[in-house]
Amino acid sequence: MGQHRLPSPSGTRRRRTVLALGAGGALLLPAAAAHAEPKPSLDQVQRQVDALYEDAEAATEQYNGLQERRQQLQTRTGGLQQELALQQEQFNALRETLGAVAAAQYRDGGIDPAIRLMLTSDADGYLDSAGRQDTAAATQVGALQRLQNQQRRLDRLRAEAAGRLTELDDARRAAAAKKAEVQSRLAEVQRILGGLKAAERAQVLAGDQPAASRGAARTPYTGPATGRTRDILDFAHAQLGKPYVYGATGPGSYDCSGLTLKAFAAGGVALPRTSQAQFAAGQKIAKSQLQPGDLVFYYADLHHVGIYLGDGRLLHAPRTGKTVEIVGVDVMPYAGAVRY
């Protein structure tokens, strides 16, 4: 009968060590080595950067709208506060007048009018005085009513001013939050670009530069437009090559609606501040009806706008990192057009 030899303690320890090392070796393999993510192509990076820039521009138009609302509220609040101060002065003057009349009546009102008539040696004079007193009393009643009306007006103004101040604070906070959102999108772009080699970064930044805009910087408008349209397009052409900066309305930089705002102002046309408001205020036209000087809008939320030049060309302020340029009218998702 054969005998089974038990493993020696030292052999057992060696096997455990080998197993442990084997397991440990598997655990020490970097997860990235086992499941390495493929490096995105430059086309993928380009699409990601473009999407972030588009998000930033959409947020910029929302920020512009909030800023415009904040300025309107600030103007209205300032007017209310001035009106409130004026009404308070008038209220104080009425109250002082009534106080003086009441004091005089207190001094003269201790004797019954019938007794005063009996005691007076000048009955005609007294009756004339009494008539004047009746008139004064009626005047006092009228003044008291005015005082009460003034008090109600003051209360209403105070309530309205308090409401406007609350709205103003809300608008300031909303604008600050939207500004932070824009800055966050732009910071993410910089983070992505910072991870590229210099040549790759230059390729991504230049990848969407349209041929139509090359050599167009600061060239005069040579189209057929006349009158105020000519003034608008002359101004717009003079801005070619100036950088896009969110929230800017010139003269050194612009965002998309800031450029259209100032160009139309050069032609004597007052536009609202944001692209959405500019679309809402204009006369809607079909794409087939486009003429030089019309405004063209892009994306479903209308967050981008440019000026039609004719011959299928558009002048616009594109996005951060680029300058005012000329592109084809179909370079972005078309949403609509208006005429002023």
ZADO-1210 file (C-alpha; in nm, 4 decimals, padded with zeros to 6 digits):
<atoms>
<atom x="00.0000" y="00.0000" z="00.0000" code="MET" pos="1"/>
<atom x="00.1583" y="00.3231" z="-00.1232" code="GLY" pos="2"/>
<atom x="00.2172" y="00.6102" z="00.1092" code="GLN" pos="3"/>
<atom x="00.1109" y="00.9688" z="00.0206" code="HIS" pos="4"/>
<atom x="00.3692" y="01.2215" z="00.1184" code="ARG" pos="5"/>
<atom x="00.2384" y="01.5441" z="00.2614" code="LEU" pos="6"/>
<atom x="00.3824" y="01.8610" z="00.1157" code="PRO" pos="7"/>
<atom x="00.6411" y="02.0241" z="00.3277" code="SER" pos="8"/>
<atom x="00.5537" y="02.3539" z="00.4930" code="PRO" pos="9"/>
<atom x="00.8141" y="02.5308" z="00.2857" code="SER" pos="10"/>
<atom x="00.6627" y="02.3953" z="-00.0392" code="GLY" pos="11"/>
<atom x="00.3192" y="02.5129" z="00.0649" code="THR" pos="12"/>
<atom x="00.4531" y="02.8563" z="00.1361" code="ARG" pos="13"/>
<atom x="00.6194" y="02.8667" z="-00.2073" code="ARG" pos="14"/>
<atom x="00.2939" y="02.7729" z="-00.3851" code="ARG" pos="15"/>
<atom x="00.0985" y="03.0367" z="-00.1901" code="ARG" pos="16"/>
<atom x="00.3578" y="03.2950" z="-00.2772" code="THR" pos="17"/>
<atom x="00.3375" y="03.2074" z="-00.6466" code="VAL" pos="18"/>
<atom x="-00.0453" y="03.2221" z="-00.6407" code="LEU" pos="19"/>
<atom x="-00.0383" y="03.5519" z="-00.4569" code="ALA" pos="20"/>
<atom x="00.2103" y="03.6987" z="-00.6983" code="LEU" pos="21"/>
<atom x="00.0083" y="03.5731" z="-00.9908" code="GLY" pos="22"/>
<atom x="-00.3084" y="03.7295" z="-00.8555" code="ALA" pos="23"/>
<atom x="-00.1260" y="04.0448" z="-00.7574" code="GLY" pos="24"/>
<atom x="00.0297" y="04.0699" z="-01.0994" code="GLY" pos="25"/>
<atom x="-00.3152" y="04.0612" z="-01.2565" code="ALA" pos="26"/>
<atom x="-00.4401" y="04.3258" z="-01.0162" code="LEU" pos="27"/>
<atom x="-00.1423" y="04.5494" z="-01.0799" code="LEU" pos="28"/>
<atom x="-00.2136" y="04.5713" z="-01.4521" code="LEU" pos="29"/>
<atom x="-00.3356" y="04.9242" z="-01.5210" code="PRO" pos="30"/>
<atom x="-00.7025" y="04.9424" z="-01.6107" code="ALA" pos="31"/>
<atom x="-00.6167" y="05.1884" z="-01.8889" code="ALA" pos="32"/>
<atom x="-00.3871" y="04.9261" z="-02.0445" code="ALA" pos="33"/>
<atom x="-00.6595" y="04.6642" z="-02.0377" code="ALA" pos="34"/>
<atom x="-00.9341" y="04.9025" z="-02.1636" code="HIS" pos="35"/>
<atom x="-00.7527" y="05.1904" z="-02.3325" code="ALA" pos="36"/>
<atom x="-00.9868" y="05.4531" z="-02.4764" code="GLU" pos="37"/>
<atom x="-00.9001" y="05.5347" z="-02.8367" code="PRO" pos="38"/>
<atom x="-00.7713" y="05.8871" z="-02.8879" code="LYS" pos="39"/>
<atom x="-01.0397" y="06.1008" z="-03.0571" code="PRO" pos="40"/>
<atom x="-00.9698" y="06.2037" z="-03.4123" code="SER" pos="41"/>
<atom x="-00.9248" y="06.5679" z="-03.5025" code="LEU" pos="42"/>
<atom x="-01.2644" y="06.5580" z="-03.6718" code="ASP" pos="43"/>
<atom x="-01.4224" y="06.4433" z="-03.3444" code="GLN" pos="44"/>
<atom x="-01.2371" y="06.7140" z="-03.1534" code="VAL" pos="45"/>
<atom x="-01.3516" y="06.9683" z="-03.4118" code="GLN" pos="46"/>
<atom x="-01.7158" y="06.8633" z="-03.3673" code="ARG" pos="47"/>
<atom x="-01.6848" y="06.8772" z="-02.9881" code="GLN" pos="48"/>
<atom x="-01.5283" y="07.2241" z="-02.9977" code="VAL" pos="49"/>
<atom x="-01.7913" y="07.3490" z="-03.2436" code="ASP" pos="50"/>
<atom x="-02.0723" y="07.2154" z="-03.0225" code="ALA" pos="51"/>
<atom x="-01.9290" y="07.3913" z="-02.7174" code="LEU" pos="52"/>
<atom x="-01.8920" y="07.7163" z="-02.9093" code="TYR" pos="53"/>
<atom x="-02.2530" y="07.6860" z="-03.0274" code="GLU" pos="54"/>
<atom x="-02.3698" y="07.6275" z="-02.6693" code="ASP" pos="55"/>
<atom x="-02.1703" y="07.9306" z="-02.5569" code="ALA" pos="56"/>
<atom x="-02.3246" y="08.1491" z="-02.8267" code="GLU" pos="57"/>
<atom x="-02.6784" y="08.0375" z="-02.7391" code="ALA" pos="58"/>
<atom x="-02.6070" y="08.1197" z="-02.3746" code="ALA" pos="59"/>
<atom x="-02.4621" y="08.4546" z="-02.4855" code="THR" pos="60"/>
<atom x="-02.7903" y="08.5594" z="-02.6477" code="GLU" pos="61"/>
<atom x="-02.9767" y="08.4603" z="-02.3320" code="GLN" pos="62"/>
<atom x="-02.7251" y="08.6625" z="-02.1304" code="TYR" pos="63"/>
<atom x="-02.7808" y="08.9617" z="-02.3616" code="ASN" pos="64"/>
<atom x="-03.1555" y="08.9382" z="-02.3066" code="GLY" pos="65"/>
<atom x="-03.1137" y="08.9238" z="-01.9309" code="LEU" pos="66"/>
<atom x="-02.8787" y="09.2212" z="-01.9387" code="GLN" pos="67"/>
<atom x="-03.1287" y="09.4207" z="-02.1439" code="GLU" pos="68"/>
<atom x="-03.4070" y="09.3323" z="-01.8997" code="ARG" pos="69"/>
<atom x="-03.1832" y="09.4300" z="-01.6077" code="ARG" pos="70"/>
<atom x="-03.1102" y="09.7694" z="-01.7646" code="GLN" pos="71"/>
<atom x="-03.4797" y="09.8312" z="-01.8298" code="GLN" pos="72"/>
<atom x="-03.5618" y="09.7439" z="-01.4697" code="LEU" pos="73"/>
<atom x="-03.2814" y="09.9658" z="-01.3462" code="GLN" pos="74"/>
<atom x="-03.4174" y="10.2611" z="-01.5454" code="THR" pos="75"/>
<atom x="-03.7728" y="10.1989" z="-01.4275" code="ARG" pos="76"/>
<atom x="-03.6631" y="10.1565" z="-01.0663" code="THR" pos="77"/>
<atom x="-03.4662" y="10.4812" z="-01.0789" code="GLY" pos="78"/>
<atom x="-03.7705" y="10.6638" z="-01.2170" code="GLY" pos="79"/>
<atom x="-03.9932" y="10.5184" z="-00.9480" code="LEU" pos="80"/>
<atom x="-03.7556" y="10.6237" z="-00.6744" code="GLN" pos="81"/>
<atom x="-03.7442" y="10.9804" z="-00.8081" code="GLN" pos="82"/>
<atom x="-04.1234" y="10.9915" z="-00.8322" code="GLU" pos="83"/>
<atom x="-04.1508" y="10.8502" z="-00.4810" code="LEU" pos="84"/>
<atom x="-03.9230" y="11.1232" z="-00.3423" code="ALA" pos="85"/>
<atom x="-04.1301" y="11.3954" z="-00.5163" code="LEU" pos="86"/>
<atom x="-04.4596" y="11.2536" z="-00.3906" code="GLN" pos="87"/>
<atom x="-04.3180" y="11.2288" z="-00.0389" code="GLN" pos="88"/>
<atom x="-04.2257" y="11.5993" z="-00.0481" code="GLU" pos="89"/>
<atom x="-04.5785" y="11.6894" z="-00.1578" code="GLN" pos="90"/>
<atom x="-04.7253" y="11.4708" z="00.1145" code="PHE" pos="91"/>
<atom x="-04.5086" y="11.6363" z="00.3796" code="ASN" pos="92"/>
<atom x="-04.6133" y="11.9854" z="00.2594" code="ALA" pos="93"/>
<atom x="-04.9838" y="11.8935" z="00.2747" code="LEU" pos="94"/>
<atom x="-04.9439" y="11.7502" z="00.6213" code="ARG" pos="95"/>
<atom x="-04.7692" y="12.0655" z="00.7466" code="GLU" pos="96"/>
<atom x="-05.0479" y="12.2849" z="00.6017" code="THR" pos="97"/>
<atom x="-05.3170" y="12.0792" z="00.7686" code="LEU" pos="98"/>
<atom x="-05.1267" y="12.0891" z="01.0970" code="GLY" pos="99"/>
<atom x="-05.1169" y="12.4713" z="01.0909" code="ALA" pos="100"/>
<atom x="-05.4914" y="12.4934" z="01.0178" code="VAL" pos="101"/>
<atom x="-05.5744" y="12.2488" z="01.2967" code="ALA" pos="102"/>
<atom x="-05.3677" y="12.4494" z="01.5467" code="ALA" pos="103"/>
<atom x="-05.5480" y="12.7721" z="01.4534" code="ALA" pos="104"/>
<atom x="-05.8862" y="12.6048" z="01.4912" code="GLN" pos="105"/>
<atom x="-05.7878" y="12.4714" z="01.8294" code="TYR" pos="106"/>
<atom x="-05.6990" y="12.8225" z="01.9465" code="ARG" pos="107"/>
<atom x="-06.0266" y="12.9771" z="01.8191" code="ASP" pos="108"/>
<atom x="-06.2713" y="12.6930" z="01.8622" code="GLY" pos="109"/>
<atom x="-06.3318" y="12.6980" z="02.2388" code="GLY" pos="110"/>
<atom x="-06.6489" y="12.9246" z="02.2277" code="ILE" pos="111"/>
<atom x="-06.9752" y="12.8176" z="02.0688" code="ASP" pos="112"/>
<atom x="-07.0416" y="13.0213" z="01.7500" code="PRO" pos="113"/>
<atom x="-07.3871" y="13.1340" z="01.8797" code="ALA" pos="114"/>
<atom x="-07.2351" y="13.2753" z="02.2000" code="ILE" pos="115"/>
<atom x="-06.9594" y="13.4472" z="02.0024" code="ARG" pos="116"/>
<atom x="-07.2282" y="13.6105" z="01.7868" code="LEU" pos="117"/>
<atom x="-07.4135" y="13.7337" z="02.0972" code="MET" pos="118"/>
<atom x="-07.0997" y="13.8816" z="02.2494" code="LEU" pos="119"/>
<atom x="-06.9678" y="14.0510" z="01.9397" code="THR" pos="120"/>
<atom x="-07.0320" y="14.4198" z="01.8798" code="SER" pos="121"/>
<atom x="-06.9933" y="14.3730" z="01.5019" code="ASP" pos="122"/>
<atom x="-07.2490" y="14.1118" z="01.3973" code="ALA" pos="123"/>
<atom x="-07.1988" y="14.1770" z="01.0244" code="ASP" pos="124"/>
<atom x="-06.8239" y="14.1388" z="01.0649" code="GLY" pos="125"/>
<atom x="-06.8670" y="13.8186" z="01.2614" code="TYR" pos="126"/>
<atom x="-07.1038" y="13.6640" z="01.0043" code="LEU" pos="127"/>
<atom x="-06.8600" y="13.7532" z="00.7279" code="ASP" pos="128"/>
<atom x="-06.5815" y="13.5897" z="00.9318" code="SER" pos="129"/>
<atom x="-06.7965" y="13.2838" z="00.9939" code="ALA" pos="130"/>
<atom x="-06.8556" y="13.2501" z="00.6212" code="GLY" pos="131"/>
<atom x="-06.4838" y="13.2621" z="00.5631" code="ARG" pos="132"/>
<atom x="-06.4387" y="12.9963" z="00.8321" code="GLN" pos="133"/>
<atom x="-06.6911" y="12.7726" z="00.6597" code="ASP" pos="134"/>
<atom x="-06.4982" y="12.8178" z="00.3383" code="THR" pos="135"/>
<atom x="-06.1739" y="12.7425" z="00.5210" code="ALA" pos="136"/>
<atom x="-06.3309" y="12.4313" z="00.6745" code="ALA" pos="137"/>
<atom x="-06.4392" y="12.3103" z="00.3314" code="ALA" pos="138"/>
<atom x="-06.0883" y="12.3811" z="00.2032" code="THR" pos="139"/>
<atom x="-05.9478" y="12.1831" z="00.4941" code="GLN" pos="140"/>
<atom x="-06.1699" y="11.8859" z="00.4095" code="VAL" pos="141"/>
<atom x="-06.0476" y="11.9006" z="00.0515" code="GLY" pos="142"/>
<atom x="-05.6862" y="11.9168" z="00.1696" code="ALA" pos="143"/>
<atom x="-05.7440" y="11.6206" z="00.3983" code="LEU" pos="144"/>
<atom x="-05.8827" y="11.4191" z="00.1080" code="GLN" pos="145"/>
<atom x="-05.5797" y="11.5131" z="-00.1008" code="ARG" pos="146"/>
<atom x="-05.3560" y="11.4025" z="00.1837" code="LEU" pos="147"/>
<atom x="-05.5305" y="11.0664" z="00.2014" code="GLN" pos="148"/>
<atom x="-05.5038" y="11.0227" z="-00.1746" code="ASN" pos="149"/>
<atom x="-05.1373" y="11.1146" z="-00.1566" code="GLN" pos="150"/>
<atom x="-05.0820" y="10.8551" z="00.1152" code="GLN" pos="151"/>
<atom x="-05.2406" y="10.5867" z="-00.1006" code="ARG" pos="152"/>
<atom x="-05.0269" y="10.6946" z="-00.3968" code="ARG" pos="153"/>
<atom x="-04.7145" y="10.6763" z="-00.1815" code="LEU" pos="154"/>
<atom x="-04.8056" y="10.3285" z="-00.0595" code="ASP" pos="155"/>
<atom x="-04.8621" y="10.2116" z="-00.4164" code="ARG" pos="156"/>
<atom x="-04.5319" y="10.3592" z="-00.5356" code="LEU" pos="157"/>
<atom x="-04.3423" y="10.2035" z="-00.2452" code="ARG" pos="158"/>
<atom x="-04.4907" y="09.8619" z="-00.3237" code="ALA" pos="159"/>
<atom x="-04.4105" y="09.8951" z="-00.6948" code="GLU" pos="160"/>
<atom x="-04.0558" y="10.0133" z="-00.6246" code="ALA" pos="161"/>
<atom x="-03.9986" y="09.7210" z="-00.3851" code="ALA" pos="162"/>
<atom x="-04.1266" y="09.4794" z="-00.6499" code="GLY" pos="163"/>
<atom x="-03.8992" y="09.6296" z="-00.9162" code="ARG" pos="164"/>
<atom x="-03.5994" y="09.6070" z="-00.6836" code="LEU" pos="165"/>
<atom x="-03.6743" y="09.2377" z="-00.6270" code="THR" pos="166"/>
<atom x="-03.7028" y="09.1831" z="-01.0036" code="GLU" pos="167"/>
<atom x="-03.3779" y="09.3732" z="-01.0539" code="LEU" pos="168"/>
<atom x="-03.1961" y="09.1521" z="-00.8036" code="ASP" pos="169"/>
<atom x="-03.3359" y="08.8410" z="-00.9730" code="ASP" pos="170"/>
<atom x="-03.2279" y="08.9688" z="-01.3155" code="ALA" pos="171"/>
<atom x="-02.8781" y="09.0437" z="-01.1879" code="ARG" pos="172"/>
<atom x="-02.8436" y="08.6932" z="-01.0444" code="ARG" pos="173"/>
<atom x="-02.9794" y="08.5324" z="-01.3621" code="ALA" pos="174"/>
<atom x="-02.7402" y="08.7340" z="-01.5807" code="ALA" pos="175"/>
<atom x="-02.4460" y="08.6409" z="-01.3589" code="ALA" pos="176"/>
<atom x="-02.5420" y="08.2716" z="-01.3785" code="ALA" pos="177"/>
<atom x="-02.5731" y="08.2860" z="-01.7569" code="LYS" pos="178"/>
<atom x="-02.2383" y="08.4644" z="-01.7833" code="LYS" pos="179"/>
<atom x="-02.0816" y="08.1876" z="-01.5753" code="ALA" pos="180"/>
<atom x="-02.2367" y="07.9316" z="-01.8111" code="GLU" pos="181"/>
<atom x="-02.0801" y="08.1031" z="-02.1131" code="VAL" pos="182"/>
<atom x="-01.7430" y="08.1172" z="-01.9407" code="GLN" pos="183"/>
<atom x="-01.7709" y="07.7503" z="-01.8451" code="SER" pos="184"/>
<atom x="-01.8291" y="07.6469" z="-02.2082" code="ARG" pos="185"/>
<atom x="-01.5366" y="07.8570" z="-02.3273" code="LEU" pos="186"/>
<atom x="-01.3110" y="07.7206" z="-02.0517" code="ALA" pos="187"/>
<atom x="-01.3961" y="07.3663" z="-02.1644" code="GLU" pos="188"/>
<atom x="-01.2949" y="07.4577" z="-02.5188" code="VAL" pos="189"/>
<atom x="-00.9617" y="07.5874" z="-02.3904" code="GLN" pos="190"/>
<atom x="-00.9125" y="07.2671" z="-02.1906" code="ARG" pos="191"/>
<atom x="-00.9670" y="07.0540" z="-02.5004" code="ILE" pos="192"/>
<atom x="-00.7447" y="07.2700" z="-02.7184" code="LEU" pos="193"/>
<atom x="-00.4770" y="07.2694" z="-02.4484" code="GLY" pos="194"/>
<atom x="-00.4548" y="06.8895" z="-02.4755" code="GLY" pos="195"/>
<atom x="-00.3629" y="06.9047" z="-02.8443" code="LEU" pos="196"/>
<atom x="-00.0262" y="06.9503" z="-03.0045" code="LYS" pos="197"/>
<atom x="00.0367" y="07.2899" z="-03.1556" code="ALA" pos="198"/>
<atom x="-00.0131" y="07.1693" z="-03.5125" code="ALA" pos="199"/>
<atom x="-00.3350" y="06.9865" z="-03.4189" code="GLU" pos="200"/>
<atom x="-00.4659" y="07.2905" z="-03.2339" code="ARG" pos="201"/>
<atom x="-00.3973" y="07.5139" z="-03.5333" code="ALA" pos="202"/>
<atom x="-00.5757" y="07.2654" z="-03.7598" code="GLN" pos="203"/>
<atom x="-00.8849" y="07.2561" z="-03.5374" code="VAL" pos="204"/>
<atom x="-00.8982" y="07.6347" z="-03.5045" code="LEU" pos="205"/>
<atom x="-00.8579" y="07.6854" z="-03.8793" code="ALA" pos="206"/>
<atom x="-01.0712" y="07.3872" z="-03.9793" code="GLY" pos="207"/>
<atom x="-01.3961" y="07.5818" z="-04.0194" code="ASP" pos="208"/>
<atom x="-01.2512" y="07.9039" z="-04.1625" code="GLN" pos="209"/>
<atom x="-01.4600" y="07.9582" z="-04.4762" code="PRO" pos="210"/>
<atom x="-01.2939" y="08.0442" z="-04.8007" code="ALA" pos="211"/>
<atom x="-01.5469" y="08.3230" z="-04.8538" code="ALA" pos="212"/>
<atom x="-01.4036" y="08.5204" z="-04.5652" code="SER" pos="213"/>
<atom x="-01.0389" y="08.5033" z="-04.6658" code="ARG" pos="214"/>
<atom x="-00.9076" y="08.8318" z="-04.7969" code="GLY" pos="215"/>
<atom x="-01.2330" y="09.0069" z="-04.7029" code="ALA" pos="216"/>
<atom x="-01.1082" y="09.1997" z="-04.4002" code="ALA" pos="217"/>
<atom x="-01.1952" y="09.5712" z="-04.4068" code="ARG" pos="218"/>
<atom x="-01.3016" y="09.5681" z="-04.7720" code="THR" pos="219"/>
<atom x="-01.5661" y="09.8244" z="-04.8731" code="PRO" pos="220"/>
<atom x="-01.9115" y="09.7144" z="-04.9760" code="TYR" pos="221"/>
<atom x="-01.9422" y="09.7212" z="-05.3551" code="THR" pos="222"/>
<atom x="-02.2973" y="09.5884" z="-05.4018" code="GLY" pos="223"/>
<atom x="-02.5988" y="09.7622" z="-05.5543" code="PRO" pos="224"/>
<atom x="-02.7736" y="09.8664" z="-05.2294" code="ALA" pos="225"/>
<atom x="-02.8666" y="10.2313" z="-05.1790" code="THR" pos="226"/>
<atom x="-03.0063" y="10.4564" z="-04.9069" code="GLY" pos="227"/>
<atom x="-03.0183" y="10.3278" z="-04.5504" code="ARG" pos="228"/>
<atom x="-02.9425" y="09.9711" z="-04.6657" code="THR" pos="229"/>
<atom x="-02.6197" y="10.1020" z="-04.8140" code="ARG" pos="230"/>
<atom x="-02.5352" y="10.2695" z="-04.4809" code="ASP" pos="231"/>
<atom x="-02.6030" y="09.9438" z="-04.2959" code="ILE" pos="232"/>
<atom x="-02.3860" y="09.7335" z="-04.5283" code="LEU" pos="233"/>
<atom x="-02.1074" y="09.9950" z="-04.5418" code="ASP" pos="234"/>
<atom x="-02.0902" y="09.9872" z="-04.1614" code="PHE" pos="235"/>
<atom x="-02.1008" y="09.6074" z="-04.1492" code="ALA" pos="236"/>
<atom x="-01.8201" y="09.5739" z="-04.4040" code="HIS" pos="237"/>
<atom x="-01.6067" y="09.8154" z="-04.2040" code="ALA" pos="238"/>
<atom x="-01.6214" y="09.5703" z="-03.9094" code="GLN" pos="239"/>
<atom x="-01.4727" y="09.2770" z="-04.1026" code="LEU" pos="240"/>
<atom x="-01.1797" y="09.1252" z="-03.9164" code="GLY" pos="241"/>
<atom x="-01.2871" y="09.2502" z="-03.5722" code="LYS" pos="242"/>
<atom x="-01.3059" y="08.9791" z="-03.3050" code="PRO" pos="243"/>
<atom x="-01.6170" y="08.8156" z="-03.1681" code="TYR" pos="244"/>
<atom x="-01.6579" y="08.8813" z="-02.7952" code="VAL" pos="245"/>
<atom x="-01.9716" y="08.7687" z="-02.6167" code="TYR" pos="246"/>
<atom x="-02.1903" y="09.0568" z="-02.4978" code="GLY" pos="247"/>
<atom x="-01.9985" y="09.3107" z="-02.7104" code="ALA" pos="248"/>
<atom x="-02.1623" y="09.5790" z="-02.9247" code="THR" pos="249"/>
<atom x="-01.8495" y="09.7457" z="-03.0644" code="GLY" pos="250"/>
<atom x="-01.6645" y="09.9390" z="-03.1608" code="PRO" pos="251"/>
<atom x="-01.3677" y="09.7032" z="-03.1256" code="GLY" pos="252"/>
<atom x="-01.5538" y="09.3720" z="-03.0988" code="SER" pos="253"/>
<atom x="-01.9007" y="09.2247" z="-03.1396" code="TYR" pos="254"/>
<atom x="-02.1219" y="08.9283" z="-03.0786" code="ASP" pos="255"/>
<atom x="-02.3676" y="08.8325" z="-03.3536" code="CYS" pos="256"/>
<atom x="-02.6653" y="09.0460" z="-03.2460" code="SER" pos="257"/>
<atom x="-02.4370" y="09.3244" z="-03.1238" code="GLY" pos="258"/>
<atom x="-02.3043" y="09.3590" z="-03.4800" code="LEU" pos="259"/>
<atom x="-02.6510" y="09.3697" z="-03.6384" code="THR" pos="260"/>
<atom x="-02.7684" y="09.6137" z="-03.3698" code="LEU" pos="261"/>
<atom x="-02.4933" y="09.8656" z="-03.4496" code="LYS" pos="262"/>
<atom x="-02.5029" y="09.8137" z="-03.8263" code="ALA" pos="263"/>
<atom x="-02.8741" y="09.8913" z="-03.8407" code="PHE" pos="264"/>
<atom x="-02.8266" y="10.1867" z="-03.6063" code="ALA" pos="265"/>
<atom x="-02.5869" y="10.3261" z="-03.8692" code="ALA" pos="266"/>
<atom x="-02.8815" y="10.3142" z="-04.1085" code="GLY" pos="267"/>
<atom x="-03.1162" y="10.4833" z="-03.8605" code="GLY" pos="268"/>
<atom x="-03.2976" y="10.1640" z="-03.7586" code="VAL" pos="269"/>
<atom x="-03.3290" y="10.0768" z="-03.3874" code="ALA" pos="270"/>
<atom x="-03.3188" y="09.7003" z="-03.3324" code="LEU" pos="271"/>
<atom x="-03.3816" y="09.5069" z="-03.0103" code="PRO" pos="272"/>
<atom x="-03.0698" y="09.3656" z="-02.8430" code="ARG" pos="273"/>
<atom x="-03.1008" y="08.9892" z="-02.8901" code="THR" pos="274"/>
<atom x="-03.1250" y="08.7774" z="-03.2053" code="SER" pos="275"/>
<atom x="-03.4592" y="08.6299" z="-03.0941" code="GLN" pos="276"/>
<atom x="-03.6066" y="08.9762" z="-03.0333" code="ALA" pos="277"/>
<atom x="-03.4692" y="09.1010" z="-03.3663" code="GLN" pos="278"/>
<atom x="-03.6460" y="08.8141" z="-03.5417" code="PHE" pos="279"/>
<atom x="-03.9730" y="08.8790" z="-03.3566" code="ALA" pos="280"/>
<atom x="-03.9752" y="09.2519" z="-03.4421" code="ALA" pos="281"/>
<atom x="-03.9019" y="09.2224" z="-03.8157" code="GLY" pos="282"/>
<atom x="-04.1217" y="09.1485" z="-04.1169" code="GLN" pos="283"/>
<atom x="-04.0918" y="08.7749" z="-04.1885" code="LYS" pos="284"/>
<atom x="-03.9815" y="08.6854" z="-04.5421" code="ILE" pos="285"/>
<atom x="-03.9173" y="08.3624" z="-04.7299" code="ALA" pos="286"/>
<atom x="-03.5633" y="08.2537" z="-04.8079" code="LYS" pos="287"/>
<atom x="-03.6372" y="08.2962" z="-05.1801" code="SER" pos="288"/>
<atom x="-03.7151" y="08.6663" z="-05.1140" code="GLN" pos="289"/>
<atom x="-03.3815" y="08.7558" z="-04.9534" code="LEU" pos="290"/>
<atom x="-03.2382" y="09.0936" z="-05.0489" code="GLN" pos="291"/>
<atom x="-02.9217" y="09.2745" z="-04.9355" code="PRO" pos="292"/>
<atom x="-02.9724" y="09.4151" z="-04.5860" code="GLY" pos="293"/>
<atom x="-03.2121" y="09.1439" z="-04.4673" code="ASP" pos="294"/>
<atom x="-03.1376" y="08.9645" z="-04.1419" code="LEU" pos="295"/>
<atom x="-03.0914" y="08.5869" z="-04.1560" code="VAL" pos="296"/>
<atom x="-03.1325" y="08.3654" z="-03.8473" code="PHE" pos="297"/>
<atom x="-02.9962" y="08.0221" z="-03.7660" code="TYR" pos="298"/>
<atom x="-03.0666" y="07.7240" z="-03.5392" code="TYR" pos="299"/>
<atom x="-03.4038" y="07.6254" z="-03.3959" code="ALA" pos="300"/>
<atom x="-03.3766" y="07.8711" z="-03.1059" code="ASP" pos="301"/>
<atom x="-03.2691" y="08.1596" z="-03.3371" code="LEU" pos="302"/>
<atom x="-02.9540" y="08.2201" z="-03.1356" code="HIS" pos="303"/>
<atom x="-02.7461" y="08.3364" z="-03.4328" code="HIS" pos="304"/>
<atom x="-02.8045" y="08.6194" z="-03.6794" code="VAL" pos="305"/>
<atom x="-02.6188" y="08.7729" z="-03.9725" code="GLY" pos="306"/>
<atom x="-02.6747" y="09.0295" z="-04.2504" code="ILE" pos="307"/>
<atom x="-02.7485" y="08.9126" z="-04.6033" code="TYR" pos="308"/>
<atom x="-02.5205" y="09.0699" z="-04.8650" code="LEU" pos="309"/>
<atom x="-02.6723" y="08.9215" z="-05.1783" code="GLY" pos="310"/>
<atom x="-02.5440" y="08.6484" z="-05.4106" code="ASP" pos="311"/>
<atom x="-02.5800" y="08.3856" z="-05.1373" code="GLY" pos="312"/>
<atom x="-02.3380" y="08.5594" z="-04.8983" code="ARG" pos="313"/>
<atom x="-02.3786" y="08.6459" z="-04.5306" code="LEU" pos="314"/>
<atom x="-02.1765" y="08.8834" z="-04.3113" code="LEU" pos="315"/>
<atom x="-02.1761" y="08.7910" z="-03.9414" code="HIS" pos="316"/>
<atom x="-01.9826" y="08.7771" z="-03.6142" code="ALA" pos="317"/>
<atom x="-01.9400" y="08.3991" z="-03.5785" code="PRO" pos="318"/>
<atom x="-01.8204" y="08.2919" z="-03.2329" code="ARG" pos="319"/>
<atom x="-01.5371" y="08.3215" z="-02.9799" code="THR" pos="320"/>
<atom x="-01.1953" y="08.2757" z="-03.1394" code="GLY" pos="321"/>
<atom x="-01.3049" y="08.4117" z="-03.4772" code="LYS" pos="322"/>
<atom x="-01.3589" y="08.7494" z="-03.6383" code="THR" pos="323"/>
<atom x="-01.6382" y="08.9188" z="-03.8318" code="VAL" pos="324"/>
<atom x="-01.6433" y="08.7387" z="-04.1649" code="GLU" pos="325"/>
<atom x="-01.8319" y="08.6662" z="-04.4854" code="ILE" pos="326"/>
<atom x="-01.9685" y="08.3150" z="-04.5383" code="VAL" pos="327"/>
<atom x="-02.2198" y="08.1342" z="-04.7532" code="GLY" pos="328"/>
<atom x="-02.5789" y="08.1792" z="-04.6384" code="VAL" pos="329"/>
<atom x="-02.6190" y="07.8019" z="-04.5961" code="ASP" pos="330"/>
<atom x="-02.3133" y="07.7526" z="-04.3731" code="VAL" pos="331"/>
<atom x="-02.5390" y="07.7016" z="-04.0658" code="MET" pos="332"/>
<atom x="-02.8856" y="07.5496" z="-04.0099" code="PRO" pos="333"/>
<atom x="-03.1200" y="07.8130" z="-04.1590" code="TYR" pos="334"/>
<atom x="-03.4158" y="07.9156" z="-03.9395" code="ALA" pos="335"/>
<atom x="-03.5702" y="08.2236" z="-04.1007" code="GLY" pos="336"/>
<atom x="-03.5244" y="08.5807" z="-04.2222" code="ALA" pos="337"/>
<atom x="-03.6756" y="08.9241" z="-04.1619" code="VAL" pos="338"/>
<atom x="-03.6738" y="09.2648" z="-04.3240" code="ARG" pos="339"/>
<atom x="-03.6821" y="09.6069" z="-04.1549" code="TYR" pos="340"/>
</atoms>
